[in-house]
Amino acid sequence: MIMAPTPACSQSTSAGFQNKHINEVETAAMRLSMLMKRSQQLILTLAMTLCVGSTTNAVDRPNIVLILSDDQAWTDYGFMGHPEIQTPNLDALARRSLVFDRGYVASPLCRPSLASMVTGLFPFDHGITGNDVDGRNDRAVLDLPLREQFRQHPGLIRTLTANGYLAHQSGKWWEGSFTDGGFTHGMTHGNPKQGGRHGDAGLKIGREGMTSVTEFIDLAVEQKKPFFLWYAPFLPHTPHNPPQRLLNRYANDDLATDVAQYYAMCEWFDETCGELLDHLDKKDVADNTIVLYICDNGWAAASTNADDPNQKLWKGYALRSKGSPYENGIRTPIMVSWPGRVKPERSKDLAHAIDLFPTIAAATGAEAPVDLPGIDLVDADARKQRTQVFGVTHSIFNLTVGDPDDTQQYLWCVEKEWKLLVRYPGKDTTRYRNVHVWDEAPIRLFNIKDDPHEKHDLAAKRPEVVERMKQAIEDWH
């Protein structure tokens, strides 16, 4: 572009002005041309980087294996120091894992506990507070609005499959079929007319072999896709019918029959975990697989609580275990194994079942809801900032759709050495109320560092601790 001379100027002045601006324009044009070329190169480089990055992520994104035992107390593993129960495969996993001795679940009951793992929410947020709406009455009809409500919440499984993962369900699953849960593959049909309630055909896994799981891993490896495996066998849950070879290890005059059977079931569960972990090695995917372990809730044999006069109210299992907010109901070891990425060590930091979703999302690059209350367990800074964990206990076979507090039995808080239980008079119309009815104290406080089995209630002696923690519970809830 040539600038026209200004008539008021002399010819020489006009020529100088013209030449000066021609040079400026040419220089600007050259700079613009160079800038455009650099921009094009930058865009091309960025596009190539994103393309390569996407390919790399598709191949290198870690597989996820979530192992969930069913009804196992926090003490009942070799790596947790149990003197008799043999769990060599989980012990080996612990040696290569970040292990949290002080892990907790959101609820001491399988269905709400598992629902919290999937959603990263507490039971009063996702709505599933018990196993059934009204005992076993009209379950097929009454459960539909509950499951529909549950599916409105973003979940771990759908988040992973939306990011290209194959996902397989086996074992315990309450929320309809595996497809209802967002899995791409699985075992549970969820049809009430065919016995669908809490896993149906999926409950065969482990007890009747591992074929469905191993075939899924084979499929994912063949298709070169990252995979998520939900391995939640009906173990060591009742019926306690272990192989005789395992029962023989524990059957002796020193152990009650129900204890020996349970111990053998714990070892049987461990054997199935070994088969699963060995198959990851066999398929050469173990190094790119995150393995997480947690238990849905605790359990203890009734005979172990025989000295408690209240035990006569409930014959199914020991009071203060399954269905209760005591340590044998809600505490569990939590493990995270990620070869080359997570340092194997024991951590005294507090861990929680609600942490599974944000931990897995962070590891896979998936996007979890920003308002989840849990943390990424691999993030040491996040763990150090946490000072308390919380949970809730509701009636076991009652729940009120749309009003979760209606059946609330306890709220609890754990911090450092302290644990506070706050009692509530929630509705409980089934025989399962006997798990709670004996416990009439409105507040209980325990020093679980010195008294991990909660023998000594210190509420009357430490009112200042009670008041502080009770306020924390109210603020949280």
C-alpha positions in Angstrom: 0.0 0.0 0.0 1.4 3.5 -1.0 0.4 6.5 1.0 -0.6 9.6 -1.1 1.4 12.8 -0.4 -0.3 15.5 1.6 -0.9 18.5 -0.7 0.2 21.1 2.0 3.7 19.5 2.1 6.6 20.3 -0.3 7.6 17.7 -2.9 10.8 16.7 -1.1 9.1 16.5 2.2 6.3 14.5 0.7 8.8 12.1 -0.9 10.6 11.5 2.3 7.4 11.0 4.1 6.3 8.5 1.5 9.6 6.5 1.5 9.6 6.4 5.3 6.1 5.0 5.4 6.7 2.5 2.6 9.6 1.1 4.6 7.5 1.0 7.7 4.7 -0.8 5.9 7.0 -3.3 4.2 8.7 -4.0 7.6 5.3 -4.5 9.2 4.2 -6.8 6.4 7.4 -8.9 6.7 6.8 -9.1 10.5 3.2 -10.1 9.9 4.2 -12.7 7.4 6.8 -14.2 9.8 4.3 -14.1 12.6 1.7 -16.0 10.5 4.3 -18.6 9.5 5.2 -19.1 13.1 1.6 -19.3 14.1 1.0 -21.9 11.5 4.0 -23.9 12.7 2.8 -23.6 16.3 -0.7 -24.7 15.4 0.6 -27.6 13.4 3.0 -28.6 16.2 0.1 -28.3 18.8 -2.1 -30.4 16.6 0.5 -33.1 16.2 1.2 -33.0 20.0 -2.5 -33.4 20.8 -2.8 -36.2 18.2 0.1 -38.1 19.6 -1.0 -37.3 23.2 -4.5 -38.8 22.5 -2.9 -41.9 21.0 -0.5 -42.2 23.9 -3.3 -41.7 26.5 -5.5 -44.3 24.8 -2.7 -46.9 25.0 -1.0 -45.9 28.3 -4.0 -44.9 30.4 -3.9 -47.3 33.4 -6.3 -50.2 33.7 -8.2 -50.2 37.0 -9.0 -53.2 39.1 -11.2 -52.6 42.1 -11.2 -55.6 44.6 -13.9 -55.5 47.2 -14.3 -58.1 49.9 -17.7 -58.6 51.4 -18.2 -58.7 55.3 -14.6 -58.8 56.6 -13.3 -57.1 59.7 -10.5 -54.7 59.4 -8.2 -56.9 61.5 -8.6 -60.1 59.5 -5.6 -60.2 57.1 -2.1 -61.3 57.5 -0.8 -57.8 56.5 -2.9 -56.3 59.3 -1.3 -58.6 61.8 -3.9 -61.3 62.3 -2.2 -64.3 64.0 -4.1 -67.0 62.3 -5.9 -66.0 59.0 -3.7 -66.6 56.0 -3.9 -64.1 53.2 -0.6 -64.5 51.2 -1.9 -62.8 48.0 -3.3 -59.7 49.7 -0.1 -59.6 51.8 1.9 -59.5 48.6 -0.4 -56.8 47.2 0.1 -54.8 50.4 3.9 -54.9 50.1 3.6 -53.2 46.7 0.9 -50.8 47.7 0.2 -47.5 49.5 -1.7 -49.0 52.4 -4.0 -47.1 54.7 -4.5 -48.9 57.9 -7.2 -46.4 58.9 -9.6 -46.6 56.1 -13.4 -46.2 56.6 -16.6 -46.8 54.6 -19.5 -44.4 54.4 -22.0 -47.0 55.8 -21.5 -50.4 57.5 -23.9 -52.1 55.1 -23.2 -53.4 51.6 -25.7 -51.6 49.4 -25.2 -48.0 50.7 -21.5 -48.6 51.1 -21.1 -49.7 47.5 -23.3 -46.9 46.3 -21.0 -44.4 48.0 -18.0 -45.9 46.3 -19.6 -45.5 42.9 -20.9 -41.9 43.4 -18.3 -40.5 45.8 -21.2 -39.3 47.9 -22.6 -40.1 51.4 -25.8 -42.2 51.6 -28.0 -39.3 52.6 -26.8 -37.5 49.4 -27.3 -40.4 46.9 -30.4 -41.7 48.7 -29.5 -45.4 49.2 -29.4 -45.7 53.0 -30.4 -49.4 53.4 -30.6 -52.7 51.6 -34.4 -52.5 50.9 -37.2 -50.0 51.2 -39.5 -52.2 53.3 -37.7 -55.4 54.1 -38.3 -57.9 51.4 -41.9 -56.7 50.8 -42.7 -55.6 47.2 -39.0 -55.0 46.5 -39.4 -55.1 42.7 -41.9 -52.2 42.8 -40.6 -50.2 45.7 -37.0 -50.3 44.5 -37.6 -48.7 41.1 -37.8 -45.1 42.2 -34.8 -45.6 44.5 -32.7 -46.9 41.6 -33.9 -44.2 39.3 -33.0 -41.5 41.9 -29.5 -43.1 42.2 -28.8 -43.1 38.5 -29.3 -39.3 38.4 -25.9 -38.9 40.1 -22.7 -39.0 38.1 -20.8 -42.2 38.9 -17.4 -43.7 38.6 -18.4 -46.4 36.1 -20.1 -44.2 33.6 -17.3 -41.6 33.8 -14.8 -44.2 32.8 -16.8 -45.7 30.0 -17.4 -42.2 28.6 -13.6 -41.9 28.5 -13.2 -45.0 26.4 -12.8 -47.7 29.1 -14.4 -51.1 28.9 -16.0 -51.9 32.3 -16.9 -55.3 33.8 -19.1 -56.1 36.7 -18.9 -59.2 38.8 -20.0 -60.1 42.3 -22.2 -57.9 44.5 -24.3 -55.3 42.6 -27.6 -54.0 43.8 -28.7 -51.4 41.2 -30.3 -53.5 38.5 -28.3 -55.2 35.7 -24.7 -54.5 34.9 -25.9 -52.3 32.0 -28.1 -50.3 34.3 -24.9 -49.6 36.2 -23.1 -48.3 33.2 -20.8 -51.3 32.7 -20.1 -52.5 29.2 -19.8 -56.1 30.3 -20.9 -58.0 33.3 -22.7 -60.9 35.0 -25.7 -59.5 36.9 -29.1 -59.4 35.2 -31.0 -57.7 38.0 -34.4 -59.2 37.0 -36.5 -59.7 40.2 -38.5 -62.4 38.4 -35.3 -64.4 38.1 -34.0 -63.8 41.6 -32.3 -60.5 40.9 -31.6 -58.5 44.0 -28.0 -58.0 45.0 -25.9 -59.7 42.3 -27.7 -62.9 41.2 -25.5 -64.6 38.6 -22.7 -62.3 39.5 -22.4 -63.8 42.9 -20.9 -67.0 41.3 -17.6 -65.2 40.7 -14.9 -66.6 42.9 -17.0 -69.3 44.4 -17.4 -71.0 41.0 -14.3 -69.9 39.3 -12.9 -66.7 37.7 -13.7 -67.3 34.0 -15.9 -64.3 33.4 -13.3 -62.0 34.8 -10.3 -63.5 33.0 -12.1 -63.6 29.7 -12.9 -59.9 30.1 -9.3 -59.1 30.7 -8.4 -61.1 27.6 -10.9 -59.2 25.5 -9.7 -55.8 26.7 -6.1 -56.7 26.0 -7.0 -58.1 22.5 -8.9 -54.9 21.7 -6.1 -52.8 23.2 -8.5 -50.8 25.3 -8.1 -49.6 28.9 -10.4 -51.5 31.3 -12.1 -51.2 34.6 -12.9 -54.3 36.6 -15.3 -54.4 39.5 -14.4 -57.6 41.4 -16.8 -57.8 44.3 -17.2 -61.5 45.1 -19.7 -62.9 47.7 -16.6 -63.6 49.9 -16.1 -64.1 52.8 -19.8 -63.4 53.1 -22.2 -66.1 54.3 -22.9 -68.9 53.5 -19.6 -69.9 55.1 -19.0 -73.0 53.1 -15.3 -73.0 52.3 -13.5 -75.9 50.6 -12.8 -78.6 53.1 -9.0 -78.3 52.5 -9.2 -74.7 53.8 -11.5 -75.5 56.6 -9.1 -78.2 57.8 -6.5 -75.5 58.4 -8.6 -73.7 61.0 -10.9 -76.4 62.5 -9.5 -77.2 65.9 -10.5 -77.2 69.5 -9.3 -73.7 70.1 -11.7 -72.1 67.6 -15.5 -72.0 67.6 -17.0 -73.5 64.5 -18.4 -70.2 63.2 -15.0 -68.6 63.6 -13.1 -71.4 61.9 -15.5 -71.3 58.9 -15.2 -67.6 58.6 -11.4 -67.7 58.8 -11.4 -70.3 56.0 -13.6 -68.1 53.9 -11.2 -65.2 54.3 -8.4 -67.4 52.9 -10.7 -68.6 50.1 -11.3 -65.0 49.1 -7.6 -64.4 49.1 -7.0 -67.3 46.8 -9.3 -65.8 44.2 -7.5 -62.5 44.5 -4.3 -64.4 43.7 -5.9 -65.9 40.5 -6.9 -62.4 39.4 -3.6 -60.8 40.1 -1.7 -63.7 38.4 -3.8 -63.2 35.3 -2.8 -59.6 35.0 0.8 -60.8 35.1 0.1 -63.5 32.5 -1.4 -61.0 30.1 1.5 -58.6 30.7 -0.7 -55.7 31.9 0.1 -55.6 35.6 2.6 -52.8 35.2 0.0 -50.6 33.7 -2.8 -51.5 36.1 -3.9 -49.7 39.2 -5.2 -52.2 41.8 -7.3 -50.9 44.6 -8.6 -52.9 47.6 -11.4 -52.1 50.1 -14.0 -54.0 52.0 -17.7 -53.0 51.9 -18.2 -53.4 55.7 -17.0 -55.4 58.6 -18.2 -58.6 60.2 -17.5 -60.8 63.2 -18.8 -64.2 64.3 -21.5 -64.2 66.9 -19.5 -66.5 69.2 -16.8 -63.8 69.5 -19.3 -61.6 71.4 -20.7 -64.4 73.6 -19.9 -62.5 76.8 -22.2 -59.6 75.8 -25.7 -60.1 77.3 -27.2 -58.1 74.4 -25.9 -60.7 71.9 -29.0 -62.8 72.6 -31.0 -60.3 70.6 -29.1 -61.2 67.4 -27.8 -64.5 66.3 -26.6 -63.7 62.8 -23.3 -62.1 63.7 -21.6 -60.2 66.5 -23.1 -56.9 67.6 -20.8 -53.9 67.0 -19.8 -55.4 63.6 -21.9 -55.4 60.4 -24.6 -52.8 60.4 -23.0 -50.8 63.2 -20.7 -47.7 63.3 -18.2 -49.4 65.6 -14.8 -50.2 64.2 -15.7 -53.8 63.2 -18.5 -52.3 61.1 -16.9 -49.4 59.3 -13.2 -49.7 59.4 -11.2 -51.3 56.5 -7.7 -51.3 55.1 -7.6 -49.5 51.8 -4.8 -50.2 49.3 -3.6 -48.4 46.1 -1.1 -50.2 44.0 0.3 -48.5 40.9 3.7 -49.8 39.8 6.3 -47.1 39.2 3.8 -44.3 40.1 2.8 -44.9 43.8 5.4 -45.6 46.4 4.7 -48.7 48.5 4.4 -47.6 52.1 2.1 -47.7 55.2 0.2 -44.5 55.8 -1.5 -43.4 59.1 -3.5 -40.8 57.2 -7.3 -41.2 57.2 -8.7 -42.7 54.0 -12.4 -43.2 53.0 -14.5 -45.0 50.5 -15.6 -41.7 49.1 -12.0 -41.2 47.9 -12.2 -44.0 45.3 -13.9 -41.9 42.6 -11.6 -38.9 42.8 -8.6 -41.1 43.1 -9.4 -43.1 40.0 -10.5 -40.0 38.1 -7.2 -38.2 38.8 -5.2 -41.3 37.7 -7.1 -41.8 34.5 -7.5 -38.1 33.5 -11.3 -38.4 33.7 -13.3 -35.6 35.0 -15.1 -36.1 38.3 -17.7 -33.7 39.7 -15.8 -30.8 41.3 -18.0 -30.9 44.5 -17.2 -34.4 45.5 -16.3 -34.5 49.2 -13.5 -37.1 48.8 -9.8 -36.6 47.9 -7.2 -38.2 45.6 -5.5 -40.7 47.9 -2.3 -40.4 45.9 -2.1 -36.7 46.8 -0.1 -36.6 50.0 -0.8 -32.9 50.5 -4.6 -33.5 50.3 -4.2 -36.3 52.8 -2.3 -34.1 55.2 -5.0 -31.4 55.0 -7.7 -33.9 56.1 -8.3 -33.9 59.8 -11.6 -35.8 60.1 -13.7 -38.4 58.3 -17.4 -38.9 58.7 -20.1 -41.5 58.1 -23.6 -42.6 58.8 -25.6 -45.7 59.9 -29.2 -46.2 58.9 -31.7 -48.9 59.5 -30.7 -52.1 57.6 -33.9 -53.1 56.0 -35.8 -49.9 56.1 -35.4 -46.7 54.0 -37.6 -43.8 53.1 -37.2 -42.6 49.5 -36.7 -38.8 49.6 -36.2 -38.6 53.4 -32.9 -40.4 54.2 -32.8 -39.0 57.8 -36.1 -40.8 58.6 -34.2 -44.1 59.3 -31.0 -42.6 60.6 -29.4 -44.5 63.6 -26.0 -42.9 64.0 -23.7 -40.2 62.7 -20.0 -40.6 63.5 -16.7 -38.7 63.2 -13.1 -39.9 63.5 -10.1 -37.6 64.0 -6.6 -38.5 65.1 -7.1 -40.8 68.2 -10.7 -39.8 68.8 -14.0 -41.3 67.5 -17.5 -40.0 68.4 -20.8 -41.7 67.8 -24.0 -39.8 68.0 -27.2 -41.8 68.3 -30.5 -41.1 66.6 -34.0 -42.7 66.9 -34.5 -43.5 63.2 -37.5 -45.7 62.1 -36.7 -49.4 62.1 -39.6 -51.8 61.7 -37.9 -55.1 60.8 -36.2 -57.6 63.0 -32.9 -56.1 62.1 -33.6 -53.3 64.6 -32.1 -55.7 67.2 -28.7 -54.9 65.8 -29.1 -51.4 67.2 -31.9 -51.4 69.8 -29.6 -52.3 72.7 -27.5 -49.2 72.2 -29.3 -46.4 74.1 -26.4 -44.0 74.9 -26.9 -40.7 73.0 -23.2 -40.1 72.7 -20.2 -42.4 72.9 -16.5 -41.3 72.7 -13.5 -43.6 72.2 -9.8 -43.2 72.1 -9.3 -45.7 69.2 -5.5 -45.4 69.4 -5.3 -46.8 72.9 -8.6 -48.7 72.7 -9.1 -49.9 69.1 -11.8 -52.3 70.0 -13.9 -49.6 71.8 -14.2 -51.1 75.2 -14.1 -47.8 77.2 -16.6 -45.0 76.6 -14.9 -41.7 77.6 -17.8 -39.3 76.8 -18.3 -38.4 80.4 -14.6 -37.8 81.0 -13.9 -35.6 78.0 -16.9 -33.3 77.4 -14.8 -30.8 75.6 -13.8 -33.3 72.9 -17.4 -34.4 72.7 -18.7 -30.9 72.1 -16.1 -30.1 69.5 -16.6 -33.3 67.5 -20.4 -33.1 67.8 -20.3 -29.6 66.3 -18.1 -30.9 63.5 -20.7 -33.6 62.8 -23.5 -31.1 62.7 -21.6 -28.9 60.3 -20.8 -31.8 58.0 -24.3 -33.3 58.0 
